[in-house]
Amino acid sequence: MYVMSGPYVLLAAVAVALLVAVNRDLISTIQFRIMMIGAAVLALAWSVFLGAVWREYG
């Protein structure tokens, strides 16, 4: 059951990182953009995987 909340925890972490980045003016760096895109893709892929497994075994 805890596994299903994983993408939401990651989304909360991304939101906090985004607030810090905006306050410190890091949003313009390419490294930060790559990390945010990577985290979003990981969260989306994990959500799709969990949705497929959840339907199959649930």
Backbone bond lengths (Angstrom), bond angles and torsions (degrees), N, CA, C in turn:
res aa  C-N    CA-C-N  psi(-1)  N-CA   C-N-CA  omega(-1)  CA-C   N-CA-C  phi
1 M - - - 1.459 - - 1.530 111.63 -
2 Y 1.329 116.33 -34.70 1.464 119.41 -179.79 1.522 112.07 -67.71
3 V 1.319 115.84 -25.42 1.455 119.72 -177.82 1.524 111.20 -65.80
4 M 1.318 117.25 -32.48 1.463 120.48 -179.38 1.521 112.70 -66.37
5 S 1.336 118.54 -23.16 1.465 120.97 -179.43 1.529 111.64 -87.45
6 G 1.336 118.08 -3.78 1.457 122.00 -178.28 1.519 114.72 -55.33
7 P 1.330 119.26 -49.66 1.465 119.57 179.72 1.531 113.31 -62.75
8 Y 1.330 116.89 -31.62 1.458 118.94 179.34 1.520 111.66 -72.79
9 V 1.326 116.68 -35.10 1.460 120.48 175.03 1.523 109.58 -65.34
10 L 1.325 116.66 -42.27 1.458 120.60 177.48 1.522 111.02 -63.73
11 L 1.321 117.13 -39.18 1.461 120.73 177.54 1.532 110.92 -63.36
12 A 1.324 117.21 -40.64 1.466 120.64 176.97 1.525 110.86 -63.85
13 A 1.334 117.04 -40.63 1.465 120.47 178.05 1.527 111.23 -64.64
14 V 1.323 116.91 -38.92 1.465 120.65 177.48 1.527 110.20 -65.18
15 A 1.323 117.64 -39.51 1.460 120.88 179.16 1.530 111.14 -63.88
16 V 1.325 117.01 -41.99 1.469 120.60 177.95 1.527 109.95 -65.74
17 A 1.336 116.91 -43.71 1.468 120.18 178.43 1.521 111.08 -62.46
18 L 1.317 116.93 -36.43 1.462 120.67 178.59 1.528 111.05 -65.88
19 L 1.327 116.91 -41.50 1.470 120.13 177.25 1.522 111.31 -62.48
20 V 1.330 117.35 -43.00 1.467 121.00 178.34 1.520 109.92 -64.38
21 A 1.320 117.47 -41.60 1.460 121.44 -178.56 1.521 111.37 -64.66
22 V 1.316 116.94 -39.75 1.464 119.82 179.60 1.528 110.15 -67.78
23 N 1.324 116.83 -40.79 1.465 120.10 -179.54 1.522 112.66 -68.06
24 R 1.317 118.02 -31.16 1.469 121.65 -178.47 1.522 112.34 -100.75
25 D 1.300 117.49 6.36 1.468 123.72 179.59 1.529 112.19 58.10
26 L 1.332 116.46 42.71 1.457 121.59 176.07 1.522 112.39 -96.24
27 I 1.316 115.99 -5.61 1.455 121.15 -173.47 1.531 111.95 -64.17
28 S 1.324 117.26 -21.48 1.458 119.87 -176.85 1.529 112.54 -85.18
29 T 1.318 118.58 -9.61 1.462 119.41 -178.27 1.523 110.35 -79.20
30 I 1.318 115.80 142.76 1.461 121.53 -177.62 1.526 110.46 -69.71
31 Q 1.336 117.50 -32.04 1.460 120.21 179.73 1.523 110.66 -63.26
32 F 1.324 117.38 -40.95 1.458 120.58 179.18 1.520 110.94 -66.31
33 R 1.308 116.22 -40.93 1.467 119.67 178.41 1.522 111.71 -62.98
34 I 1.331 116.87 -40.91 1.466 120.66 178.27 1.525 110.19 -63.31
35 M 1.329 117.44 -42.12 1.466 120.77 179.66 1.520 111.05 -64.69
36 M 1.312 118.23 -41.31 1.465 120.90 -179.48 1.530 111.42 -67.53
37 I 1.322 116.40 -41.61 1.465 120.05 178.28 1.530 109.84 -65.29
38 G 1.327 116.69 -41.75 1.457 120.74 178.48 1.522 112.01 -62.26
39 A 1.334 117.10 -42.63 1.462 120.85 178.70 1.526 110.97 -65.14
40 A 1.318 116.86 -39.04 1.466 120.27 179.66 1.528 110.77 -66.93
41 V 1.315 117.37 -42.21 1.462 121.10 178.98 1.526 110.38 -65.09
42 L 1.340 116.96 -41.25 1.457 120.75 178.27 1.527 111.17 -62.76
43 A 1.328 116.89 -44.50 1.468 120.35 179.21 1.526 111.14 -63.48
44 L 1.314 117.24 -40.91 1.457 120.37 179.26 1.526 111.51 -66.57
45 A 1.317 116.98 -45.08 1.464 120.44 179.47 1.524 110.78 -63.47
46 W 1.321 117.37 -41.20 1.466 121.16 179.33 1.524 110.56 -65.31
47 S 1.319 117.09 -39.52 1.467 120.53 178.73 1.523 110.97 -64.96
48 V 1.319 117.66 -42.23 1.464 121.39 178.89 1.523 109.95 -65.23
49 F 1.320 117.31 -43.49 1.461 121.30 178.37 1.526 111.19 -61.55
50 L 1.320 116.93 -46.52 1.459 119.77 179.70 1.523 111.58 -65.26
51 G 1.313 117.02 -37.65 1.458 120.21 177.45 1.516 111.73 -62.38
52 A 1.325 117.07 -39.80 1.463 120.88 179.07 1.522 110.88 -68.62
53 V 1.317 117.42 -43.89 1.457 121.23 -179.37 1.532 110.28 -69.14
54 W 1.321 115.72 -39.80 1.474 119.82 -177.85 1.532 111.05 -61.95
55 R 1.323 117.16 -41.60 1.468 120.72 178.98 1.527 111.43 -68.16
56 E 1.320 115.94 -37.29 1.464 119.78 -176.18 1.530 111.03 -70.57
57 Y 1.315 117.87 -40.68 1.468 120.98 -175.30 1.518 113.16 -103.38
58 G 1.315 117.89 -7.66 1.452 120.44 -177.29 1.444 111.18 -92.53
